[in-house]
Amino acid sequence: MQTDITATNAEFLKNLSIPDFNEMQSAVIEKASSPNNLMLLAPTGSGKTLAFLIPLVNKLRADATGVQALIIAPSRELSLQIEQVLRSMKTSYKVSCVYGGHSVKIEQNSLSEAPAVIIGTPGRLADHIFRKSFDAGTIKMVVLDEFDKSLQMGFHEQLIVIFKALSGKQQHILTSATRLDVWPGFLPFTNPETFNYLKDEAESKLKLKLVHTRSIDKVETLMRLVAGFNQEVCLVFCNHRDAVDRISALFTQNKFEHGILHGAMEQIDREKNLIKFRGGAHNVLIATDLASRGLDIPEIKHVVHYQLPPQQEAFLHRNGRTARMSAEGQAYLVLANDETLPDYIDKSVEELKVGNKLQLPPPPQFACLYISAGKKDKISKGDIVGLLTKKGGLQSDDIGLITTLDFASYVSVKRALVTKVLANIKNEKLKGIKVKIEVAN
């Protein structure tokens, strides 16, 4: 049996193009083979998703009926990310993902023939339980990913609904980027075996620098600071959506390529901006704390706090986007003359002077192409590569990240070759389907 699991896990690694599990993943995978409840404390970007997906899939039974496993995540983006990783493992099991902003009817159709795994946000999962879209009583394993975030976001009542519908006999794996002081009463256990991979602040290789500016010049100072990174990947954090939009307007005015992310955006625009950022079509993302936890975004070299959060915990989660595991990173605090550093920051932080002249960096190496067909049209990444190489005249290394959604796909292509490839594939069909292909707006 163990030999079979080892071979299966090796196949998953091959499908994911990962050489091996890291230390944390190996420890959790081994322990989760037992029926024990587990708590995994680990920073964002350390590989928690694979740590719980591998044992979850290994416990699924091909001859079982009904839903076997449930994964609860605090956001749509994280739910979709988990689904993407699970599908990339290429298992034979049906998976359904449910979340707000998505058609309930489409989700109900997907759930009508019970999937082996359901991934979703607390609110939408509770809604489906009220609608009796699926029977939660058959579930044997529950994963609560970024569990502390779900509680912070006020999903307590929805989680109560979900847990009341469960049998109470399932195994649980919880992940969190912070320690929990109080266990919610709806959990049918209080003392899970804990794996703690959180780094002490002293161990972090993150370097902090302080940038002083006049209030009236703050956005311009930020832009000059970010321009100086010369297209190294950068995440700019704001406390409020209007600040994100205000900064974005100035970047756009100066033709500075960037993306934005905040909760008031339409779901498709959020997905599209994250796809561009992951694929290198945008190397700057301006965001609220929505981007501080759980999202699969590239290793960030620079984190900039345009506005400092009132709580230290939020500050640490933002910084967790860089200096991950053994990597080094840099965080910047942009402070106007009428603002003060919060108590949780050492007042002796090193100061950085930013030049007075804006010199825009070169545009990102990649641009993002939109294709009007996706997974529901039976379009695969291989189909897209075939079109771009055989008809478009590209080499494989001219093509970057490819993301296939239900009814659309996005592909990163070297920016200098975009005009050429679009001309070459004009009027070409993709897997026999007439599709629109253009630069993603």
Buried (B, 14 or more C-beta within 10 A) or exposed (E): EEEEBEEBBEEBBEEBEBEEBBEBBBBBBEBBBEEEBBBBBBBBBBBBBBBBBBBBBBBBEEEEEBBBBBBBBBBBBBBBBBBBBBBBBEBEBBBBBBBBEBEBEEBBEBBEEBBBBBBBBBBBBBBBBEEEBBBBEBBBBBBBBBBBBBBBBEBEEBBBBBBEBBEEEBBBBBBBBBEBEEEBEBBBEEEBEBBEBBBEEEEBBBBBBBBBBEEEBBBBBBBBBBBBBEBBBBBBBBBEBEBBBBBBEEBEEEEBBBBBBBEEBEBEEBBBBBBBBBBBBBBBBBBBBBBBBBBBBBEBBBBBBBBBBEEEEBBBBBBBBBBBBEEEBBBBBBBBEEBEEEEEBEEEBEEBEBEEEEEBBEBBBBBBBBBBBBBEBEBBBEBBBBBBBEBBBBEEEBBBBBBBBEEBBBBBBBBEBBEBBBEBBEEEEBBEEEBEBEBBE
